[in-house]
């Protein structure tokens, strides 16, 4: 990506992918020894790192920090059409929710005799030039 999209959450670019770094990763942006391409968020500071080893603390962090609704995630807005990369293919989907930790994408499932589900959802936490 040649330029960052306007984003409510912080953005960083590394190895061809745009993502929203946590607070611990932004320390590289302030250290001259690292080449770290970072842009602060328009509305939010970087998220603190998720607590480890304490399921109750992680559940609280997930509900109250990571799953906080935001107007956009790395320039993706509710209703945007995107391409997503599956394990073995690339398909299309629609942004149905934007959260502080990612964008929820709904995509169509192929018809199957094993399930009556027509759609599934996945959370996207990174973007690239190909749109997924």
C-alpha positions as CSV (number, residue, x, y, z in Angstrom):
1,X,0.0,0.0,0.0
2,X,1.5,3.3,-1.0
3,X,-0.4,5.4,1.5
4,X,-2.2,4.7,4.7
5,X,-6.0,4.9,4.7
6,X,-7.7,7.2,7.2
7,X,-8.2,4.9,10.2
8,X,-9.7,5.2,13.7
9,X,-7.1,2.7,15.0
10,X,-3.3,2.9,14.7
11,X,-1.7,1.4,11.6
12,X,1.6,-0.1,10.8
13,X,3.0,-1.6,7.6
14,X,5.3,-4.6,7.6
15,X,6.2,-7.2,5.0
16,X,3.5,-6.1,2.6
17,X,0.7,-6.0,5.1
18,X,-1.1,-3.2,6.9
19,X,-2.2,-4.0,10.5
20,X,-3.0,-2.3,13.8
21,X,-0.2,-2.8,16.3
22,X,-0.6,-3.3,20.0
23,X,1.0,-1.0,22.5
24,X,4.1,-3.2,22.9
25,X,4.8,-3.2,19.2
26,X,4.7,0.6,18.9
27,X,7.9,0.9,20.9
28,X,9.7,0.1,17.6
29,X,8.3,3.3,16.1
30,X,10.1,5.4,18.8
31,X,13.4,3.5,18.5
32,X,15.7,4.9,15.7
33,X,17.4,1.5,15.4
34,X,14.3,0.1,13.7
35,X,12.7,1.0,10.5
36,X,9.1,0.9,11.5
37,X,6.4,2.4,9.4
38,X,3.7,3.6,11.9
39,X,0.7,6.0,11.8
40,X,-1.3,6.9,15.0
41,X,-5.0,6.3,14.9
42,X,-7.4,9.1,14.4
43,X,-9.5,8.1,17.4
44,X,-7.8,5.4,19.4
45,X,-4.4,4.7,20.9
46,X,-2.8,1.3,20.4
47,X,-4.5,-1.5,22.3
48,X,-2.6,-2.9,25.3
49,X,-1.3,-6.4,24.7
50,X,-3.8,-9.2,25.7
51,X,-3.2,-10.7,29.2
52,X,-1.8,-14.2,29.2
53,X,-2.2,-16.9,31.8
54,X,-5.3,-15.6,33.3
55,X,-8.5,-16.6,31.5
56,X,-10.7,-14.1,33.4
57,X,-8.4,-11.2,32.7
58,X,-8.3,-12.2,29.0
59,X,-12.1,-12.4,28.8
60,X,-12.4,-8.9,30.3
61,X,-9.8,-7.5,27.9
62,X,-11.5,-9.2,24.9
63,X,-15.0,-7.8,25.8
64,X,-14.0,-4.4,26.9
65,X,-10.9,-3.5,24.8
66,X,-10.6,-5.7,21.7
67,X,-14.3,-6.0,20.8
68,X,-15.0,-2.3,21.2
69,X,-16.9,-1.0,18.1
70,X,-15.1,1.6,16.0
71,X,-16.2,3.6,13.0
72,X,-13.7,1.9,10.8
73,X,-10.8,-0.6,10.9
74,X,-7.8,0.3,8.8
75,X,-10.1,2.2,6.4
76,X,-12.7,-0.6,6.2
77,X,-16.3,0.5,6.9
78,X,-19.4,-1.6,7.4
79,X,-20.9,-2.4,4.0
80,X,-17.5,-2.4,2.2
81,X,-17.0,-5.2,-0.3
82,X,-13.6,-6.9,0.1
83,X,-11.7,-9.9,-1.2
84,X,-10.6,-12.4,1.4
85,X,-8.0,-15.1,1.2
86,X,-9.2,-18.6,2.3
87,X,-7.0,-21.6,2.8
88,X,-7.2,-22.6,-0.8
89,X,-8.9,-19.8,-2.7
90,X,-9.7,-16.1,-2.8
91,X,-13.4,-15.0,-2.4
92,X,-15.5,-11.9,-1.8
93,X,-17.2,-10.8,1.3
94,X,-18.8,-7.8,3.0
95,X,-17.7,-6.0,6.2
96,X,-20.5,-6.4,8.7
97,X,-18.8,-5.0,11.8
98,X,-15.7,-3.0,12.7
99,X,-14.0,-3.5,16.0
100,X,-10.8,-2.2,17.6
101,X,-9.1,-5.5,16.9
102,X,-10.3,-6.2,13.4
103,X,-13.1,-6.2,10.8
104,X,-15.7,-8.9,10.7
105,X,-16.3,-10.1,7.2
106,X,-19.4,-12.2,6.1
107,X,-18.8,-14.4,3.0
108,X,-20.9,-16.9,1.1
109,X,-20.3,-20.6,1.6
110,X,-20.5,-23.1,-1.3
111,X,-23.7,-25.2,-1.3
112,X,-23.2,-28.4,0.6
113,X,-25.2,-31.5,1.5
114,X,-23.6,-31.6,4.9
115,X,-24.8,-28.1,6.1
116,X,-27.6,-25.8,5.5
117,X,-25.5,-22.7,6.3
118,X,-25.2,-20.2,3.5
119,X,-22.7,-17.7,5.1
120,X,-19.9,-17.7,7.5
121,X,-17.9,-14.9,9.2
122,X,-14.3,-14.3,9.9
123,X,-12.3,-11.5,11.5
124,X,-9.7,-9.8,9.4
125,X,-6.8,-8.2,11.2
126,X,-4.5,-7.4,8.3
127,X,-4.8,-5.9,4.8
128,X,-2.6,-6.0,1.7
129,X,-2.5,-4.4,-1.8
130,X,-4.6,-7.3,-3.3
131,X,-7.5,-6.2,-1.0
132,X,-7.3,-9.0,1.4
